[in-house]
Every structure is written in C-alpha cells, then in structure tokens.
Amino acid sequence: MEETGSAARAASGDASPSDMDLVASHPRWYHTMDLGNGVVTPGWFDLRPIIDDLPWPDVAGKRCLDVGPYDGFIAFELERRGAREVLAADISDWSGWDWPLRRREIGPRIMAQAAEPDPGAGLKLAKRMLGSDVERIEVNVYDLDPDRIGTFDVVTCGSLMLHLRDPVRALEAIRSVCAGCLLSAEQIDLALTVLRPRTPSGRFRAGDRCQWWIPNAAGHQALVRSAGFRVLERTRPYTNRFGVAHPPRTHRDRGWQIASRLFAGGAGVPHSALLAEPQPIETEIPD
C-alpha cells in the first residue's frame, strides 16, 4: 500500500513540543487518534481497538466520503487504507444540529462553551499534523446531492443516526451519492438487541441531549434497508470504547457496562456495523 496520510507523517519524524501543546490546547477531542511520533489525542472515544473488525470494503484507489466525521478518525482511516480521494462532510454551525424545540436556542450556545465555536477544528488540526489530503466539505447530511459533490465508490457514516430527527431521510440522501458501498456503524440498544434479535425495535429519546433514536441491531439494518440499500454483511454487537477524556461513569451505569462486556466485548457504547449497497429504484408497476 502506498504510504499516505498518517503513515507518511509518522515516518517524517518531525514532531515537536509545539505539536503536543496544540493537541493539549484543543478544548475537546471526540476521537482518540495517533498523530505520529507519540502524539495521541485525548478523545472521548477510542475506536482503534475495533477498527479492523468493521466490515470494510476495498477502498484502495477509490473515491470515498465520510459523513459526520467530527475529528476525522474514519476519514483518516480511509486514507490510510489507500483511498484515492477522501471527502469529509460535516457542518460547522452548532445551530445546524437537530436540537429539540425546547433547546434550540440554548443548545448551540452550550456546545460552543463546552467545546469550541468550530466543531471542525479538531479535524483541521489533525489533518495538518498528519500531512493528510482529506478534504472537509461543509454540507449537512440531509443536503447531500450528486449534482453538488458527485458520487462515491465508498461512503462511511458512524454514530450519526442517533442524533438525527429523520435518519431515513438522511440515509436516502447518502444513497443518492453512493455508487458502490455504504459502511454504516451506529449505536444500538443492547438490551433490545439481546431480547429481540430478529425484530426491528428501538428507543425514542425525543431529542434528549440531541439524541433521538437508538435502534436494536435489527432496527439498524431495517433503517438502512428502508433507505434503498441491500445489506451485504454485518457484525455482532461491539462497543466503541471510552477514551481517556470521557467523563467517569457513575455507579448507576455499572450494570449497563457489565452487560456491554458480556454481550458486546467491552465497556463502552454498544454499536453494530454493516456493509450495504444501493438497490435499484423500482420505476415500473409490476404486472
């Protein structure tokens, strides 16, 4: 594989104390990322233990899109795996999130204070330190349009549907720019996955903390299928592990974390991942 992105950065040997200072000065890292030469971001979540277990398609030489990248861990992984071009589609304005009505005014202000005014700053800093060619584009998932950004051989989307009022609409927009495969990795309700493994179901959080829907694993598959995809491969439940910056869990979470270890392989937030491809759209009325 050609040495690009993080591999090239790690080989350059030009890390400096200022790099460490820049990482430390960033208000909140969502992803734990190795930026080379001992520089690791203190993220809320560490996807490194599970990244190779996802149902990856071959991305070498492909045009790829990562939807909702935040700090860009998956986007940089696409590049590391040899993608020819990687675009990372996100929005920079906290007010563009799907806030519930009661928090629509105050929510963006709270996030601006807790994190920073620009949600894309972590990706931009990591990109510079990695020497990456990932291009961040400003577009809401609902507004993905092939006339605007073209189509992609591989599209990835992780831990985003939870935060959307209309995940099916978002997945349909993703389908419109997906010419090959979709790798979808989403938070799931572990209890409902264990109790109802074949029946699509889930919990409705009504926008609490900008969280709307948490399906079980069967519900995750049903959402993707409803948007016009055929599921090719899927994983067993797994967890996105907590990073060093994640707030400590309370004693009330103890039972939930024990269940995560038993049924999803470790302490963290339960997820499922699947690989899918667009199905043809029916245009003729059957006889």
Contacts in CASP RR format, 6 or more apart in sequence:
PFRMAT RR
TARGET T0000
AUTHOR 0000-0000-0000
METHOD contacts of the structure
MODEL  1
MEETGSAARAASGDASPSDMDLVASHPRWYHTMDLGNGVVTPGWFDLRPI
IDDLPWPDVAGKRCLDVGPYDGFIAFELERRGAREVLAADISDWSGWDWP
LRRREIGPRIMAQAAEPDPGAGLKLAKRMLGSDVERIEVNVYDLDPDRIG
TFDVVTCGSLMLHLRDPVRALEAIRSVCAGCLLSAEQIDLALTVLRPRTP
SGRFRAGDRCQWWIPNAAGHQALVRSAGFRVLERTRPYTNRFGVAHPPRT
HRDRGWQIASRLFAGGAGVPHSALLAEPQPIETEIPD
1 60 0 8 1.000
1 81 0 8 1.000
1 82 0 8 1.000
2 82 0 8 1.000
3 11 0 8 1.000
4 79 0 8 1.000
4 80 0 8 1.000
4 82 0 8 1.000
4 133 0 8 1.000
5 76 0 8 1.000
5 79 0 8 1.000
5 80 0 8 1.000
5 130 0 8 1.000
5 131 0 8 1.000
5 132 0 8 1.000
5 133 0 8 1.000
6 34 0 8 1.000
6 35 0 8 1.000
6 36 0 8 1.000
6 76 0 8 1.000
6 79 0 8 1.000
6 80 0 8 1.000
6 130 0 8 1.000
6 132 0 8 1.000
7 80 0 8 1.000
8 131 0 8 1.000
9 35 0 8 1.000
9 36 0 8 1.000
9 129 0 8 1.000
9 130 0 8 1.000
9 131 0 8 1.000
9 132 0 8 1.000
10 34 0 8 1.000
10 36 0 8 1.000
10 37 0 8 1.000
13 37 0 8 1.000
14 37 0 8 1.000
15 35 0 8 1.000
15 36 0 8 1.000
15 37 0 8 1.000
15 38 0 8 1.000
15 39 0 8 1.000
19 35 0 8 1.000
19 37 0 8 1.000
19 39 0 8 1.000
19 129 0 8 1.000
20 39 0 8 1.000
22 125 0 8 1.000
22 129 0 8 1.000
23 29 0 8 1.000
23 35 0 8 1.000
23 39 0 8 1.000
23 40 0 8 1.000
23 41 0 8 1.000
23 42 0 8 1.000
23 125 0 8 1.000
23 129 0 8 1.000
26 41 0 8 1.000
26 116 0 8 1.000
26 121 0 8 1.000
26 122 0 8 1.000
26 125 0 8 1.000
27 114 0 8 1.000
27 115 0 8 1.000
27 116 0 8 1.000
28 43 0 8 1.000
28 44 0 8 1.000
28 114 0 8 1.000
28 115 0 8 1.000
28 116 0 8 1.000
28 245 0 8 1.000
29 41 0 8 1.000
29 42 0 8 1.000
29 43 0 8 1.000
29 44 0 8 1.000
29 71 0 8 1.000
29 122 0 8 1.000
29 245 0 8 1.000
30 43 0 8 1.000
30 44 0 8 1.000
30 45 0 8 1.000
30 70 0 8 1.000
30 71 0 8 1.000
31 41 0 8 1.000
31 43 0 8 1.000
31 44 0 8 1.000
31 45 0 8 1.000
31 46 0 8 1.000
31 47 0 8 1.000
31 70 0 8 1.000
31 71 0 8 1.000
31 72 0 8 1.000
31 73 0 8 1.000
32 40 0 8 1.000
32 41 0 8 1.000
32 42 0 8 1.000
32 43 0 8 1.000
32 45 0 8 1.000
32 46 0 8 1.000
32 47 0 8 1.000
32 48 0 8 1.000
32 73 0 8 1.000
32 243 0 8 1.000
32 244 0 8 1.000
33 40 0 8 1.000
33 41 0 8 1.000
33 43 0 8 1.000
33 71 0 8 1.000
33 72 0 8 1.000
33 73 0 8 1.000
33 76 0 8 1.000
33 126 0 8 1.000
34 40 0 8 1.000
34 48 0 8 1.000
35 41 0 8 1.000
35 126 0 8 1.000
35 129 0 8 1.000
35 130 0 8 1.000
36 129 0 8 1.000
36 130 0 8 1.000
39 129 0 8 1.000
41 71 0 8 1.000
41 126 0 8 1.000
42 243 0 8 1.000
42 244 0 8 1.000
42 245 0 8 1.000
43 71 0 8 1.000
43 243 0 8 1.000
43 244 0 8 1.000
43 245 0 8 1.000
43 246 0 8 1.000
44 242 0 8 1.000
44 243 0 8 1.000
44 245 0 8 1.000
44 246 0 8 1.000
45 240 0 8 1.000
45 241 0 8 1.000
45 242 0 8 1.000
45 243 0 8 1.000
45 246 0 8 1.000
45 269 0 8 1.000
46 240 0 8 1.000
46 241 0 8 1.000
46 242 0 8 1.000
46 243 0 8 1.000
46 244 0 8 1.000
47 73 0 8 1.000
47 74 0 8 1.000
47 240 0 8 1.000
47 241 0 8 1.000
49 241 0 8 1.000
50 238 0 8 1.000
50 239 0 8 1.000
50 240 0 8 1.000
50 241 0 8 1.000
51 77 0 8 1.000
53 235 0 8 1.000
53 238 0 8 1.000
54 183 0 8 1.000
54 185 0 8 1.000
54 235 0 8 1.000
54 273 0 8 1.000
55 183 0 8 1.000
55 232 0 8 1.000
55 233 0 8 1.000
55 234 0 8 1.000
55 235 0 8 1.000
55 273 0 8 1.000
55 274 0 8 1.000
55 275 0 8 1.000
56 81 0 8 1.000
56 183 0 8 1.000
56 275 0 8 1.000
57 154 0 8 1.000
57 180 0 8 1.000
57 181 0 8 1.000
57 183 0 8 1.000
57 275 0 8 1.000
59 78 0 8 1.000
59 81 0 8 1.000
59 82 0 8 1.000
59 83 0 8 1.000
59 153 0 8 1.000
59 154 0 8 1.000
60 81 0 8 1.000
60 82 0 8 1.000
60 83 0 8 1.000
61 82 0 8 1.000
61 83 0 8 1.000
61 84 0 8 1.000
62 83 0 8 1.000
62 84 0 8 1.000
62 152 0 8 1.000
62 153 0 8 1.000
62 154 0 8 1.000
63 83 0 8 1.000
63 84 0 8 1.000
63 85 0 8 1.000
63 151 0 8 1.000
63 152 0 8 1.000
63 153 0 8 1.000
63 154 0 8 1.000
64 78 0 8 1.000
64 83 0 8 1.000
64 84 0 8 1.000
64 85 0 8 1.000
64 86 0 8 1.000
64 87 0 8 1.000
64 152 0 8 1.000
64 153 0 8 1.000
64 154 0 8 1.000
64 155 0 8 1.000
64 156 0 8 1.000
65 86 0 8 1.000
65 87 0 8 1.000
65 88 0 8 1.000
65 89 0 8 1.000
65 149 0 8 1.000
65 152 0 8 1.000
65 154 0 8 1.000
65 155 0 8 1.000
65 156 0 8 1.000
65 177 0 8 1.000
65 178 0 8 1.000
66 72 0 8 1.000
66 74 0 8 1.000
66 75 0 8 1.000
66 78 0 8 1.000
66 86 0 8 1.000
66 87 0 8 1.000
66 88 0 8 1.000
66 89 0 8 1.000
66 155 0 8 1.000
66 156 0 8 1.000
66 157 0 8 1.000
67 89 0 8 1.000
67 90 0 8 1.000
67 141 0 8 1.000
67 144 0 8 1.000
67 155 0 8 1.000
67 156 0 8 1.000
67 157 0 8 1.000
67 158 0 8 1.000
67 160 0 8 1.000
67 174 0 8 1.000
68 88 0 8 1.000
68 89 0 8 1.000
68 90 0 8 1.000
68 141 0 8 1.000
68 157 0 8 1.000
68 158 0 8 1.000
68 160 0 8 1.000
69 75 0 8 1.000
69 88 0 8 1.000
69 89 0 8 1.000
69 90 0 8 1.000
69 123 0 8 1.000
69 136 0 8 1.000
70 90 0 8 1.000
70 119 0 8 1.000
70 120 0 8 1.000
70 123 0 8 1.000
71 120 0 8 1.000
71 122 0 8 1.000
71 123 0 8 1.000
71 126 0 8 1.000
72 88 0 8 1.000
72 122 0 8 1.000
72 123 0 8 1.000
72 126 0 8 1.000
72 134 0 8 1.000
74 156 0 8 1.000
74 158 0 8 1.000
75 86 0 8 1.000
75 88 0 8 1.000
75 123 0 8 1.000
75 134 0 8 1.000
75 156 0 8 1.000
76 126 0 8 1.000
76 127 0 8 1.000
76 130 0 8 1.000
76 132 0 8 1.000
76 134 0 8 1.000
78 86 0 8 1.000
78 134 0 8 1.000
78 154 0 8 1.000
78 156 0 8 1.000
79 86 0 8 1.000
79 132 0 8 1.000
79 133 0 8 1.000
79 134 0 8 1.000
83 154 0 8 1.000
85 133 0 8 1.000
85 135 0 8 1.000
86 133 0 8 1.000
86 134 0 8 1.000
86 135 0 8 1.000
87 134 0 8 1.000
87 135 0 8 1.000
87 136 0 8 1.000
87 137 0 8 1.000
87 149 0 8 1.000
87 152 0 8 1.000
88 123 0 8 1.000
88 134 0 8 1.000
88 135 0 8 1.000
88 136 0 8 1.000
88 137 0 8 1.000
89 136 0 8 1.000
89 137 0 8 1.000
89 139 0 8 1.000
89 141 0 8 1.000
89 144 0 8 1.000
89 149 0 8 1.000
90 119 0 8 1.000
90 120 0 8 1.000
90 123 0 8 1.000
90 136 0 8 1.000
90 137 0 8 1.000
90 138 0 8 1.000
90 139 0 8 1.000
91 97 0 8 1.000
91 119 0 8 1.000
91 138 0 8 1.000
91 139 0 8 1.000
91 140 0 8 1.000
92 118 0 8 1.000
92 119 0 8 1.000
92 120 0 8 1.000
92 138 0 8 1.000
93 108 0 8 1.000
94 107 0 8 1.000
94 108 0 8 1.000
94 109 0 8 1.000
94 111 0 8 1.000
94 112 0 8 1.000
94 119 0 8 1.000
95 104 0 8 1.000
95 108 0 8 1.000
96 108 0 8 1.000
96 140 0 8 1.000
97 108 0 8 1.000
97 111 0 8 1.000
97 163 0 8 1.000
97 210 0 8 1.000
98 163 0 8 1.000
98 164 0 8 1.000
98 165 0 8 1.000
98 207 0 8 1.000
98 210 0 8 1.000
98 212 0 8 1.000
99 107 0 8 1.000
99 108 0 8 1.000
99 207 0 8 1.000
99 210 0 8 1.000
100 206 0 8 1.000
100 207 0 8 1.000
100 208 0 8 1.000
100 210 0 8 1.000
103 210 0 8 1.000
107 210 0 8 1.000
111 119 0 8 1.000
120 136 0 8 1.000
123 134 0 8 1.000
123 136 0 8 1.000
124 136 0 8 1.000
126 132 0 8 1.000
127 134 0 8 1.000
127 136 0 8 1.000
137 149 0 8 1.000
139 148 0 8 1.000
139 149 0 8 1.000
141 157 0 8 1.000
141 160 0 8 1.000
141 164 0 8 1.000
141 170 0 8 1.000
141 173 0 8 1.000
141 174 0 8 1.000
142 166 0 8 1.000
142 169 0 8 1.000
142 170 0 8 1.000
142 173 0 8 1.000
143 173 0 8 1.000
144 173 0 8 1.000
144 174 0 8 1.000
144 176 0 8 1.000
144 177 0 8 1.000
145 173 0 8 1.000
145 176 0 8 1.000
145 177 0 8 1.000
146 176 0 8 1.000
146 177 0 8 1.000
149 177 0 8 1.000
150 177 0 8 1.000
151 177 0 8 1.000
151 178 0 8 1.000
151 179 0 8 1.000
152 177 0 8 1.000
152 178 0 8 1.000
152 179 0 8 1.000
152 180 0 8 1.000
153 179 0 8 1.000
153 180 0 8 1.000
153 181 0 8 1.000
154 180 0 8 1.000
154 181 0 8 1.000
154 182 0 8 1.000
154 183 0 8 1.000
155 174 0 8 1.000
155 177 0 8 1.000
155 178 0 8 1.000
155 180 0 8 1.000
155 181 0 8 1.000
155 182 0 8 1.000
155 183 0 8 1.000
156 182 0 8 1.000
156 183 0 8 1.000
156 184 0 8 1.000
156 185 0 8 1.000
157 174 0 8 1.000
157 182 0 8 1.000
157 183 0 8 1.000
157 184 0 8 1.000
157 185 0 8 1.000
158 184 0 8 1.000
158 185 0 8 1.000
158 186 0 8 1.000
159 185 0 8 1.000
159 186 0 8 1.000
159 187 0 8 1.000
159 240 0 8 1.000
159 269 0 8 1.000
159 271 0 8 1.000
160 170 0 8 1.000
160 186 0 8 1.000
161 167 0 8 1.000
161 170 0 8 1.000
161 171 0 8 1.000
161 184 0 8 1.000
161 186 0 8 1.000
161 187 0 8 1.000
161 213 0 8 1.000
161 220 0 8 1.000
161 223 0 8 1.000
162 186 0 8 1.000
162 187 0 8 1.000
162 211 0 8 1.000
162 212 0 8 1.000
162 213 0 8 1.000
162 214 0 8 1.000
163 210 0 8 1.000
163 211 0 8 1.000
163 212 0 8 1.000
164 170 0 8 1.000
164 212 0 8 1.000
164 213 0 8 1.000
165 207 0 8 1.000
165 212 0 8 1.000
167 212 0 8 1.000
167 213 0 8 1.000
167 223 0 8 1.000
168 223 0 8 1.000
168 226 0 8 1.000
168 227 0 8 1.000
171 184 0 8 1.000
171 223 0 8 1.000
171 224 0 8 1.000
171 226 0 8 1.000
171 227 0 8 1.000
171 228 0 8 1.000
171 229 0 8 1.000
172 227 0 8 1.000
172 228 0 8 1.000
174 182 0 8 1.000
174 227 0 8 1.000
175 182 0 8 1.000
175 227 0 8 1.000
175 228 0 8 1.000
175 229 0 8 1.000
175 278 0 8 1.000
178 277 0 8 1.000
178 278 0 8 1.000
179 278 0 8 1.000
180 277 0 8 1.000
180 278 0 8 1.000
181 232 0 8 1.000
181 275 0 8 1.000
181 276 0 8 1.000
181 277 0 8 1.000
182 224 0 8 1.000
182 229 0 8 1.000
182 275 0 8 1.000
182 276 0 8 1.000
182 277 0 8 1.000
182 278 0 8 1.000
183 273 0 8 1.000
183 274 0 8 1.000
183 275 0 8 1.000
184 220 0 8 1.000
184 224 0 8 1.000
184 273 0 8 1.000
184 274 0 8 1.000
184 275 0 8 1.000
184 276 0 8 1.000
185 271 0 8 1.000
185 272 0 8 1.000
185 273 0 8 1.000
185 274 0 8 1.000
186 215 0 8 1.000
186 220 0 8 1.000
186 271 0 8 1.000
186 272 0 8 1.000
186 273 0 8 1.000
187 214 0 8 1.000
187 240 0 8 1.000
187 269 0 8 1.000
187 270 0 8 1.000
187 271 0 8 1.000
188 214 0 8 1.000
188 215 0 8 1.000
188 216 0 8 1.000
188 217 0 8 1.000
188 219 0 8 1.000
188 220 0 8 1.000
188 237 0 8 1.000
188 270 0 8 1.000
188 271 0 8 1.000
188 272 0 8 1.000
189 201 0 8 1.000
189 202 0 8 1.000
189 203 0 8 1.000
189 214 0 8 1.000
189 215 0 8 1.000
189 216 0 8 1.000
189 270 0 8 1.000
190 237 0 8 1.000
190 256 0 8 1.000
190 259 0 8 1.000
190 260 0 8 1.000
190 263 0 8 1.000
190 264 0 8 1.000
190 270 0 8 1.000
191 259 0 8 1.000
192 201 0 8 1.000
192 202 0 8 1.000
192 203 0 8 1.000
192 215 0 8 1.000
192 216 0 8 1.000
193 216 0 8 1.000
193 217 0 8 1.000
193 218 0 8 1.000
193 237 0 8 1.000
193 263 0 8 1.000
193 270 0 8 1.000
193 272 0 8 1.000
194 263 0 8 1.000
196 216 0 8 1.000
196 218 0 8 1.000
197 216 0 8 1.000
197 217 0 8 1.000
197 218 0 8 1.000
198 218 0 8 1.000
199 216 0 8 1.000
199 218 0 8 1.000
200 215 0 8 1.000
200 216 0 8 1.000
200 218 0 8 1.000
200 219 0 8 1.000
200 221 0 8 1.000
200 222 0 8 1.000
201 215 0 8 1.000
201 216 0 8 1.000
201 218 0 8 1.000
201 219 0 8 1.000
202 213 0 8 1.000
202 214 0 8 1.000
202 215 0 8 1.000
202 216 0 8 1.000
202 219 0 8 1.000
203 213 0 8 1.000
203 214 0 8 1.000
204 212 0 8 1.000
204 213 0 8 1.000
205 211 0 8 1.000
205 212 0 8 1.000
205 213 0 8 1.000
205 214 0 8 1.000
206 212 0 8 1.000
215 222 0 8 1.000
215 223 0 8 1.000
217 234 0 8 1.000
217 237 0 8 1.000
217 272 0 8 1.000
220 272 0 8 1.000
220 274 0 8 1.000
221 231 0 8 1.000
221 234 0 8 1.000
221 274 0 8 1.000
224 231 0 8 1.000
224 274 0 8 1.000
224 276 0 8 1.000
225 231 0 8 1.000
225 276 0 8 1.000
228 278 0 8 1.000
228 279 0 8 1.000
228 281 0 8 1.000
229 276 0 8 1.000
229 277 0 8 1.000
229 278 0 8 1.000
229 279 0 8 1.000
230 276 0 8 1.000
230 277 0 8 1.000
230 278 0 8 1.000
230 279 0 8 1.000
231 274 0 8 1.000
231 275 0 8 1.000
231 276 0 8 1.000
232 274 0 8 1.000
232 275 0 8 1.000
232 276 0 8 1.000
232 277 0 8 1.000
233 274 0 8 1.000
233 275 0 8 1.000
234 272 0 8 1.000
234 273 0 8 1.000
234 274 0 8 1.000
234 275 0 8 1.000
235 272 0 8 1.000
235 273 0 8 1.000
235 274 0 8 1.000
236 264 0 8 1.000
236 272 0 8 1.000
237 263 0 8 1.000
237 264 0 8 1.000
237 265 0 8 1.000
237 270 0 8 1.000
237 271 0 8 1.000
237 272 0 8 1.000
238 264 0 8 1.000
238 265 0 8 1.000
238 270 0 8 1.000
238 271 0 8 1.000
238 272 0 8 1.000
238 273 0 8 1.000
239 260 0 8 1.000
239 264 0 8 1.000
239 265 0 8 1.000
239 266 0 8 1.000
239 267 0 8 1.000
239 268 0 8 1.000
239 269 0 8 1.000
239 270 0 8 1.000
239 271 0 8 1.000
240 268 0 8 1.000
240 269 0 8 1.000
240 271 0 8 1.000
241 266 0 8 1.000
241 267 0 8 1.000
241 268 0 8 1.000
242 249 0 8 1.000
242 267 0 8 1.000
242 268 0 8 1.000
242 269 0 8 1.000
249 257 0 8 1.000
249 267 0 8 1.000
257 267 0 8 1.000
257 268 0 8 1.000
260 266 0 8 1.000
260 267 0 8 1.000
260 268 0 8 1.000
260 269 0 8 1.000
260 270 0 8 1.000
261 267 0 8 1.000
263 270 0 8 1.000
264 270 0 8 1.000
264 271 0 8 1.000
END
